[in-house]
Structures are given as structure tokens and as C-alpha cells.
Amino acid sequence: MSLTRGVPVVLSLIPLCLAFAIFPVLAQNENETVGFQANHVFESGQFGEDVDILNGGLTLTIPIGPRYQVSQHLGYQLNLMYGDVPLSVES
């Protein structure tokens, strides 16, 4: 009689176990991601360069012209930005 009560529990755990088995397939390589990642550690320099410590990506920001202040909380400025992630070539 106790054997029949355990069968639905076991049958309900099978899809859950299969879902967790697929999870590692969906993982991303953090070194190959593109764009700004807020969860990475960055090292900033005084000239507008930021280096992503995880993948070595470089972001360089050069201000072009003055900063215009519209109000106390709003301002704008034209910036030139360059981003690069070094590629490793294996032969």
C-alpha cells in the first residue's frame, strides 16, 4: 500500500531532474559575450579607458566638445567610444 503512494512522487520528480540535466547546456562563455556587462569587474584609468578584468575587453571613451547642462539633473556631451575584445587564435 505504501508503494503506490510513492509512485506519483517519483513520476513528478523525473521531469524536474531532466530540466536540471539540460541546464549546463544553456550556460554562456563569459569571455565571449559582447557588450557592456554590469556584473564584471572593470579597471578604470584617468583618460577614459576601462578594461574588463574577466575577458580583457577595452572600452575607450573620448569626450568631443564641452558638456552642456540643461538642468540640475540633465546634461549631455558628445563622446567618441571604442570597444575591443582581444581574440585568441589557436593554431
C-alpha positions in Angstrom: 0.0 0.0 0.0 2.9 2.4 0.7 4.4 1.5 -2.6 1.5 3.1 -4.6 1.8 6.4 -2.7 5.5 6.8 -3.7 4.9 6.3 -7.5 3.3 9.7 -8.1 6.1 11.4 -6.2 8.8 9.6 -8.3 6.9 10.3 -11.5 6.7 14.0 -10.7 10.5 14.2 -10.0 11.5 12.8 -13.3 10.7 16.0 -15.4 12.4 18.1 -12.7 15.6 16.0 -12.9 15.5 16.2 -16.7 15.2 20.0 -16.6 18.2 20.3 -14.4 20.2 18.0 -16.6 19.7 20.4 -19.6 20.8 23.5 -17.6 24.6 23.2 -18.2 23.9 23.1 -22.0 22.4 26.7 -21.7 25.5 28.2 -20.0 27.3 31.0 -21.7 31.0 31.6 -22.0 31.6 34.9 -20.2 34.7 35.5 -22.1 32.9 35.6 -25.5 30.0 37.9 -24.5 29.5 41.1 -26.5 28.6 44.5 -25.0 28.7 46.0 -21.5 28.3 43.5 -18.7 27.4 45.2 -15.4 28.4 42.1 -13.4 32.1 42.2 -14.5 34.9 43.9 -12.6 36.3 46.9 -14.5 39.6 48.8 -14.0 39.3 52.4 -15.0 42.1 54.8 -15.9 42.2 58.5 -15.7 41.9 59.1 -19.5 38.6 57.3 -20.1 39.8 53.8 -20.6 38.0 50.8 -19.0 39.5 47.3 -19.0 37.2 44.3 -18.3 39.2 42.2 -15.9 37.3 39.0 -16.9 37.9 38.9 -20.6 40.4 41.8 -21.2 38.0 43.9 -23.2 38.9 47.5 -23.7 36.5 50.4 -23.8 37.9 53.8 -24.6 35.8 57.0 -24.3 37.0 60.3 -25.7 34.9 63.4 -25.0 34.3 65.6 -28.0 33.4 69.2 -27.1 32.0 70.6 -23.9 29.3 69.2 -21.6 26.0 71.1 -21.9 24.0 71.3 -18.7 20.2 71.5 -19.4 19.1 71.4 -15.8 20.4 70.4 -12.4 19.9 66.7 -13.2 20.2 66.6 -17.0 23.2 67.3 -19.2 24.7 65.9 -22.4 28.0 65.7 -24.2 29.2 64.1 -27.4 31.6 61.2 -26.8 33.6 59.0 -29.2 33.6 55.4 -27.9 35.7 52.4 -29.0 35.3 48.9 -27.7 37.6 45.9 -28.3 37.8 42.3 -27.0 41.1 40.6 -27.8 40.8 37.4 -29.8 42.9 34.3 -29.1 44.0 32.4 -32.2 44.9 28.8 -31.8 46.9 27.0 -34.5 
